[in-house]
Amino acid sequence: MYCRRELDSEESISDEIKPYREIFLGNIMGVVLRNRKKDDPHVVFQIISEDDEYWFLSTNSSSSHWLEDYRQVLAEVDRWCNENCEPDMYKEIQCGWKFKTLE
């Protein structure tokens, strides 16, 4: 599986994406994790896309060519949340994840 956690030195990222808590990058798509609000530990994610070594917020549609990349990156995000976040529980049902610390 190809998924990295840092930008390469020749890559840049849109200011719209900053700040984020964690980043997961595939070949042409990625995911950033952030707090839902400043004082809220709930984890939200945004899908980002890459073109010519520039990362930006993804549009609502993508090429089906990206499906395998999406699958791999989202699997890595899921693994990371399981290891590094706390379940967000409501009425004994998990409704996502919470960061363990606010940032």
Secondary structure, DSSP 8 states (H G I E B T S, - for coil): ---BSS--TT-EE-GGG-S-SEEEE-SSEEEEEEEEETTEEEEEEEEEEEETTEEEE--S---GGGHHHHHHHHHHHHHHHHHHEEEEEETTEEEEEEESS--
